[in-house]
Structure formats: C-alpha cells, structure tokens
C-alpha cells in the first residue's frame, strides 16, 4: 500500500482540489496541471506512477497529454477521469494509451483503488466505459478485417457485460467460475484490442451518432 | 467548272455520304452519282477551290442542298463539332464571295473584321452551357434555358476563342478606318484613368466585402451564444439557485446536481428535444432511469449498448425495468443502482442491479404485486423472460430478456 505517486490534470482548479482532498491519505498527489503543455512539463518533472487525466481540455485534451509524454516516459500510466463525455472522445483517449476510464462521480476510496490498480498495470473499466467498448465492438460494422483484433471473444464480452452491469472483478470471477487474475487478463486483452484495432472507426456508435444527427432521435 | 458539284442533269437523286467523305460527303456522293473514282472528284474540287473563291461557295451550296443518303450513318450520328464548324464557315465564306462578285460590297477592310467579330460574338453568346445528360447525351441549352439557368459547365474554349476573335476584329476595324491613330492617345488616357481609379477603389471594395463577411459571422455567433445562454439559464442557473436554497439537504442537492448533469449531457451529446421521429428503446430506458432517480433520490448509473426503435412488443420491457429500478431504489438501501441494457437486433436484455439488502426470493409474499405483476407478469405476457438473483445481504439483480419480433 506504499503510496502511489499521482499527478492530477484537469482544467478546473476546483475539481483538482476536490480530487486531491478525496485522495488525501490514500495516494500521494505530487503535482497538478491545468493545461496540456503545463501537464507535459509537470509530468516530466514529477515522474509520477499514474496521471489522472481529464478527457476534455483546451489545446487538445487528454489525448495530447498522452502523446506528449508517452514517447519519453513509457513507464507512466494514465487513467482517464471525466464527468461525462461522448463515446468517441473516451475511446480516443483509451486508444492513445490510457489504461482505463472512470467517471468523476466515483468515490474517493474507489478512485484510489482504481489508481492503484492502474499503477499495477491493470486496466480499469467503469460500467460506462464497458458500455462504450461493447458498443464499439458490436454489430454495425462490416466484416472484421482482422479476426484476432477486431472481435471480442465470448468470454471477453461476458466479462465486459458484467462490468457494465455493475459487478466488481471479484464478483465476476465468482459468477464465471474463474480467478480474479483471469478476469483482469480478459480486461487487459480487451484494452489491447481497443488500442490496436481500427474497427472502432466503423463501430456501431459512430454509425448511430451520425444517424442521430441526420435523422433526429 | 460548276459541274464539280453538279447541275441537275438527271432526275436520279444525288446524296451525300457523310461517313465516307472527308468533310461533308459531297464529293463521295457525286462520285457515286457519276460512277467515277472519288479521288478524281476530290482533285477537281480542290483545283476549283484554289483557282477562285467560287469553288468554295459551290461546295458549300451543294452541301447545304444535297440530302444525306438514306441509311447512311451520318443521318443518325450527330455530326462532329469541328466538321460542323468548318461547314458553317464554308457557307459564310461562300455567301460573302457571292456578294463580292455581284458587287454588293462595302470594302474588304470593313466586311472581314465585321464577320470575324460577329462570329466571335456568336461563339460567346450562343448558349455554351452544356446540360449534363446520360453519357454522350450532353446537349447545349436552348437560349431560353441558358438565360434562366444557373451553374452548369461552361465551355471555356468557346469563350476564349470568341473573345480573341472580337478583339482582333475590333482592332483591325479601328486600324482600317484610321481612327486608331487619332484615338490612340485618348484610349491611353482612359486606360490610365481606369487603372488609377481601380487602384484607388479596390482596397475599399475589399474592405467592404470583408466587413460584410465578418458582420455575418458575428451575427451567427451572437445567435448561437444567445441560444446557449437561454438554455443554461433555463437549466443550469435554475438548478444552482435551487441547490443554494437547499444546501442543508445533501441528498436533495446530489439529486438536483445529477438531474442537471444528465440533462446537460443529453443536450451536449445527444439529440435536441425538437428532433422528429419516434422514441428508441435507449431513450425510453434512460428516461425511466432518470425519473426513478428523481423520484427516489438514488443515483442510477444507466449504461445502454446499441439501440433500436421502440416497437410495440418492447414497450412492456420499459415499465418492467422501471419497476425493478423503483424497487431497488426504494427497498434495497443501496447507494446507487446500475442499469445495463443491451439492445441487439435479435433480443433485448436489461439488467437492474443494486448492492443493497437483498431478500429471500421464495419469501416474497403473494401480495407483493410489484415484483409478481409489474415485472414478471408483464414481461412474460409479452413472451419475455425474467430472472431474479438475490440473497439477503448480497444485493439484487433483475434480468429481463425479450426476443425481438423478426420478419
């Protein structure tokens, strides 16, 4: 439980203060940044274990921070944290390299837990992210080009569905009769597919959102 | 001499053979008629043309007067543009030569530039817009269509050639009349004044145009801003006022904040309320979740995958899910409820999960109508399936599934 070093990146000072207060005593907050360029400088200086990253910011948002840091600091992990975002923005941050996505309504202890899991190299999927990912990999698109990357296995799908239903990893393991490690492995595999596959561009929600904007609800 | 194109000696009809000839098929037709080799006819025609202008006139007249041979391809195939142009020129030249020979003539230096200029003007003004048709069926617009039409392909070559002809014609006309020498200075002066005026006025025009664009953009921005401000006023500011009033009740404040968040999110990322079209399953479920959350003050995390229109069979699913959420919010004592729905083309599945007290499934009294009637009965009557997983202390999950009617 020795403290994980965290940098908070968000363009709202009030929100940074709130997160810092909630994480007090659970993890070590070593820095804050309110913009993309400031974030890149701070992260490079502080060398934290985990960066809590806002999806939406001026100057390009979380995606730009990851792009600016990841090439020189491969050890730093990113966890996207945001109030509510469009699916494509969240998926974009994940594809850029974030290890997970949680909504800002998450409680302090849960957030600290998520940070620790990301620091350990796990992927953290909130129910909402699980929903986005299932949507991205479900139907809509034409034949997958790369069967290995463009499709979820039945088990991965099952695990994601349980996350979306609000189950914890431990409960999922129990229900499916597998170990927690296996659940984590499935989630990591999904993350890898999400980052490497190009199928998301043809995904269901992309198509649907376009339909929505054209034809109304 | 005139016999090349032929006086009508016999009553047998002569024809042209456009597909066989070099130009209009006149020589070919004559050769056919006289039963001689076409090369001989052509040679003689060439001599007549070179010897005096009258040969051209005769050829052109013969072309205009002789009908195309029946069954010849030329009758059906549209003539090539160039061939047509050459023949028209020939006719004009023929007419001019005839006029000249008969003495109706004002002088070479006036007539030729006039003709050139007129043909230039014709080139420019004749409808040059091609109406796009199926493949080769492009055709020129008629005059009337041309004047009314907008856009369309404009034949630039026509414009350039026409303009060059007109300029050349007017220049030579002026030169011939001797006006040019006297006019030279005046034209120069006018040109200089025009250029100077242009230099003076051009920046003004550019500024005017730019201002107009900027003003329009500003107006559009202002409209957008007013719309956003109006929306925020009706929603966010009202909620903030309410929150300030009720700051003593954290539960109420949280509920207000969540409702506002949900509305704002919908406004930002999804459809505007004025959009047309029927409700979808996703929208119905999300609305139900929002209503239950508002009514009972327990946050409901709604995650919906996929979407389909809300058809009659599925309509039973939404109130059942709503009832399950209400139960969870009212009785479970959980700090939040998860709603997950997967809407596929073949089936729809809805899960409502809480982490509350849970209960003994067999111990539901017969009179607990909520679960029995509103959830299980309702869904099963419509051919769906309900599964309830619960145990005391472990929370509850209600699973609703329904196959979709597929043609």
Interface residues (C-beta under 8 A of the other chain):
Chain A: X83 X84 X85 X86 X105 X127 X128 X130 X131 X134 X135 X138 X139 X161 X164 X165 X166 X167 X204 X208 X212 X215 X216 X217
Chain B: X258 X261 X265 X268 X269 X270 X271 X275 X276 X277 X279 X280 X283 X299 X301 X303 X304 X305 X306 X307 X338 X340 X342 X344 X345 X351 X353 X355 X397
